[in-house]
Every structure is written in structure tokens, then in C-alpha cells.
Amino acid sequence: MYVWARMARMMATARSRGPYLVGGESRLVFRCLPTDIDFNNHLNNARYMMLA
């Protein structure tokens, strides 16, 4: 799923997840695909830097 589609889904489901309290705990579910892991077996965050 593309990064922008993920963000749109998160914004669309924000009301059903309830209010977020500052300093509170929140939980989001993400999936890591084999293409997100580099040759050192580390997660590659370059895809998420597209949002910046």
C-alpha cells in the first residue's frame, strides 16, 4: 500500500479509534514487506521519508 493511501486510511478511521490524549498511549499497526529490509537485515525507513 502506498504511503499516501496509508495516511488517508489513518485519517478516515481516526474517529472510530477514539480521542488521543497528549502523553497517552496510541497503537498503530504497520506491516513490513521484504522490500523494506536492507542487506544488513535492518528495516529501511527511506519509504517513510517521502512524507517529509
C-alpha atoms as a printed R data frame, in Angstrom:
   type eleno elety resid chain resno       x      y      z
1  ATOM     1    CA   MET     A     1   0.000  0.000  0.000
2  ATOM     2    CA   TYR     A     2   1.339  3.424 -0.869
3  ATOM     3    CA   VAL     A     3   2.325  5.832  1.899
4  ATOM     4    CA   TRP     A     4  -0.327  8.387  0.935
5  ATOM     5    CA   ALA     A     5  -3.013  5.692  0.901
6  ATOM     6    CA   ARG     A     6  -1.944  4.635  4.401
7  ATOM     7    CA   MET     A     7  -2.201  8.201  5.629
8  ATOM     8    CA   ALA     A     8  -5.646  8.594  4.034
9  ATOM     9    CA   ARG     A     9  -6.832  5.386  5.713
10 ATOM    10    CA   MET     A    10  -5.474  6.549  9.067
11 ATOM    11    CA   MET     A    11  -7.263  9.897  8.737
12 ATOM    12    CA   ALA     A    12 -10.504  8.203  7.657
13 ATOM    13    CA   THR     A    13 -10.528  5.864 10.670
14 ATOM    14    CA   ALA     A    14  -9.400  8.444 13.250
15 ATOM    15    CA   ARG     A    15 -12.891  8.952 14.694
16 ATOM    16    CA   SER     A    16 -13.534  5.251 15.201
17 ATOM    17    CA   ARG     A    17 -10.263  4.888 17.122
18 ATOM    18    CA   GLY     A    18 -11.357  7.470 19.707
19 ATOM    19    CA   PRO     A    19  -9.629 10.547 21.108
20 ATOM    20    CA   TYR     A    20  -5.893 10.708 21.636
21 ATOM    21    CA   LEU     A    21  -4.748 12.201 24.923
22 ATOM    22    CA   VAL     A    22  -1.472 14.133 24.956
23 ATOM    23    CA   GLY     A    23   1.083 11.944 26.686
24 ATOM    24    CA   GLY     A    24  -1.208  8.959 26.296
25 ATOM    25    CA   GLU     A    25  -0.512  5.715 24.516
26 ATOM    26    CA   SER     A    26  -1.592  5.022 20.968
27 ATOM    27    CA   ARG     A    27  -1.267  1.953 18.806
28 ATOM    28    CA   LEU     A    28  -0.939  1.733 15.039
29 ATOM    29    CA   VAL     A    29  -0.434 -1.450 13.041
30 ATOM    30    CA   PHE     A    30   2.172 -1.440 10.271
31 ATOM    31    CA   ARG     A    31   3.393 -4.199  8.013
32 ATOM    32    CA   CYS     A    32   6.960 -4.689  6.891
33 ATOM    33    CA   LEU     A    33   7.495 -6.212  3.480
34 ATOM    34    CA   PRO     A    34  10.716 -7.970  2.440
35 ATOM    35    CA   THR     A    35  11.481 -4.977  0.202
36 ATOM    36    CA   ASP     A    36  11.658 -2.775  3.337
37 ATOM    37    CA   ILE     A    37  14.589 -4.777  4.735
38 ATOM    38    CA   ASP     A    38  18.084 -3.920  3.531
39 ATOM    39    CA   PHE     A    39  21.040 -6.271  3.014
40 ATOM    40    CA   ASN     A    40  22.069 -5.923  6.715
41 ATOM    41    CA   ASN     A    41  18.638 -7.210  7.843
42 ATOM    42    CA   HIS     A    42  17.643 -3.753  9.119
43 ATOM    43    CA   LEU     A    43  14.324 -2.064  8.464
44 ATOM    44    CA   ASN     A    44  14.653  0.540  5.765
45 ATOM    45    CA   ASN     A    45  12.788  3.767  6.640
46 ATOM    46    CA   ALA     A    46  13.525  5.500  3.325
47 ATOM    47    CA   ARG     A    47   9.981  4.891  2.103
48 ATOM    48    CA   TYR     A    48   8.540  6.842  5.040
49 ATOM    49    CA   MET     A    49  10.868  9.794  4.399
50 ATOM    50    CA   MET     A    50   8.785 10.551  1.287
51 ATOM    51    CA   LEU     A    51   6.298 12.273  3.586
52 ATOM    52    CA   ALA     A    52   8.815 14.904  4.708
